[in-house]
Amino acid sequence: MMKENQNIELFERYRNGELSETELNAFNARLVYDSEFQEEFEQYKQLETGIKNHFRTALKSQLQALDEQLDVAPKKSNTIRLVQWSTSVAAAALIGFFIFQYFSKNNSHELAQHYWPYEAGLPVKMSSKGKYDEAMNAFKLGKWEEAKKNLQTIDSDTSNYFLGIISYEQKDFQQAINFFKKVNSNSAYYSASQFRMALVFILEDKLSEATTTLTQLNSKNTVYSPQIKELLQKLEK
């Protein structure tokens, strides 16, 4: 049981991707500095997982009970029994479909959020002004539009990498994929871009593209190899 209940709605909105940019920045910051808030969120995730398992078990039990009822029910006309069976199965299938859709969407979001790496941004020079300084100052403060405006004036792999992250934060997932794809294979940001792109694929339920991207990246033995192996195992289930 969680210590506090006041944040349940906040957690639900976060898991469903419904927080505004300002709310999301505040949420992520609080996870860093507020240990009690972080613990409460972990408890919420555990509770959510338990509810998912309960729904799956309940649906399975209902279908088994339906089979048993049909086996022991008094014999009626074939037409009546067929209508009853069809109606019951359709209802169970419909319930199962909506449960599957809801949890699949949330599972994809949860998986991407869990493995999404933290990016601190480039260090800002104090002695002289660098070409990325204005963009990085805005990036570190979560001022995505300002950071994007400054980065779009610079044609580089670095800019495309950070523009991909900004697009992800703004929930423009296709744009994020487009930016990550632009990062050259000889760039220092290539592995990070490919890994993040795979996570966006997962978020978009493009699991085939995610698996292909992760498998190719895994062959290069990058810093993300442990996470990639875990993700590939999860995607195979």
N, C-alpha and C positions, 0 to 999 in steps of 0.2 A: 504494500500500500504506500502510495507516495505521501511525503510529509505535507505537501501543499497541493491544492486543487486549482488554484487561481490561474495557473499557467497551462492547463490542459488545452484550452481553446487556442492559445498561442502556439503550442506544440503541433496541434492538428493543422493549423494554417501553414506552419513551416513545412510540415511533411507533404502538404498538398501543393506547395509552391505558391501560396497565396499572399505572402508577405510583400509589402512594398519595398522599394530599394532601401529606404531609410530604416524600416523595421528590420529588414534582413541584416543590415550592417550592425544595428544595435544588438540583434539576437546573437550573431557570431562573436561580437565583442564580449558579450556577457558570458558566453560559453568559455571564454579565455580567462576572465578575471573573477568570475563568481563560481566557486567550487560547488556550492549548494545547488545553484541553478543547473550546473552541469550534471550533478548527481540525480537531480529530479528528472532531467531529460533522459538520462540513461534508464531510469526506472520506468519512465513512460514508454520507451522503446521496447523494453522487456514485456511490459503489459500489453502493448500493441501486438507483439509477436504471439503472446498467449491467446489473444482474441482471435487472431488469424487461424491458429491451430484449432481453436474451439469450433469455428465456423466450418472448417474442412471436415472435422470429425462429425459434427452434427449433420452435415449434408450427407455424408457417407452412411450414417446411421438411418437417416430418413429413407434413403434409397433401399437399404437392406430391409427395413420394416415394410416398405411397399412391396418388395418381392415376396416376403412372407405372407402378407395379407392376400395377395393374389393366389398364392399356393393353397391357402386354407379356406378361402372364401367359398360359400355355397355356390354350386353350379348355377349359372344363369345363362341366358341366351348369349351366344357368341358376340352378337352385335353390342349388347349392353356392356359385357365385360370388356370388349375392345375399346369402347368409348371411355369407360372408367380408367382403364389402363393408360390409354393415350393421354387423357386429361392429366392424370397424376404425373406421368413421366414428363409431359410438357411443362407442368408447373415446376417440378423439381429441376428440370434442365434450365428453365428460365432463371430460377433462383441461383443455381450454380453459375450460370453465365455472368450475372451481375456481380456475384461475389468474386468470381475469377477476374473480371475486368477491373473491379475496384482494387483488389489486392495486387494484381499484376502491375497496374499503374503505380501504386505506392511502393511496391517492391523495387521497380526500376528506379524510381526517384530516390529511394533509400540507398540503393546500391551505389548510384552515381555520387550522391552526397557523401557517403561514407568514405569512398576512395578518392574523392576530389582533393588533390594536394593543396596545401596552403602556399600562397605565393606572396612574398613580402615586397616584391618589386625591386627595381634597381636602386642601389645606393645613390643618394643625391649629394652632389659635390658642394662643398662649402666654400672652397677657395675660388673656383671658377664655374661658370655656368655651362652645363652640358646640354646637348640637344634633347635629352630625354627628361631633364630635371622637372620642367613644368608638368609634363604628363605623369611623372612618377609621384610628384607631390599630390596631384589630384587622385591618382590611383590608390595611394596609401590611405587617403581619407574616404575612399569609396565614392568619390565624385566621378561617376562613370562617364557621363556626357562630356565633362571637361577633359578628362583623360583621353577619351576617344577623339575629341576634336584635335588635340595636340598630336596624338599618335598618327592620325590619318594624313598628316603633313609629311611624315617620314616613311619612305619606302624601304623597309628592311624586314628581315626575319624576326628581329626583336619586336618591331611594331606589330607584325601580324600575330605573334604569340600573345602579346598582351591584349590586342584587340579581340582575340578569340576568348580570352578569359572575361573581358568586359562584356562581350556578347552573351556569354554563359550567365553572368551575374544579372544581366538584363532580360534573361529568359528568351533571347533570340537565338535558339539552338542551331538552326540551320546556318545562320550567319557565323556562329562560332565554328562550326564544322568547316565552312568556307575559308575562314582565316587560318585555322590550323593546317589545312591542306596546302596553303601557300608557303609554309615554312620549309625551306630547302633541306634536303637530306644531309647536307654537310654542315648544317647550322648547329650551334650548341644547344638550341632550343628544340631540335627535331624530336628527340625522344619524349620530352615533356609534352610537346604538341600532339604527338601521336597517341600518347597515353590519355591525355585529356579528351582528344577527339573520340577515342573508343568509349570513354565514359559518357560522352554526349550521345553517342550511338545507342548506348544502353538506355539512357534516359528517354530517347525517342523510340524505344522498342525495336531498333534496327539491330537485332542480335547477331545476325549473320555478318554484317559489316563490322560490328564490335569484335566478334571472334576472329575474323580475318586480320584486323588491325592489331589486336593483341598478340596473335600467333606470330605475325611477322616481326613485331617489336621484340617479342620474347627471344627470338633467335639471335638478337644482337647483344644479349646479356647486359642490360642496362640497370640503372639503379632501381628501376621499377619492377624488376624481375620477380621478387617475392609477391608483390601485389598482383602482378599479371597472372601468376600461377593460381592464386586464390580465385581471381575473377574467372579464369577459364574453367576451373572446377565448378564454380557456381553456375556458369552459363551452360554447362553440359547437363545439369540436373533438369 
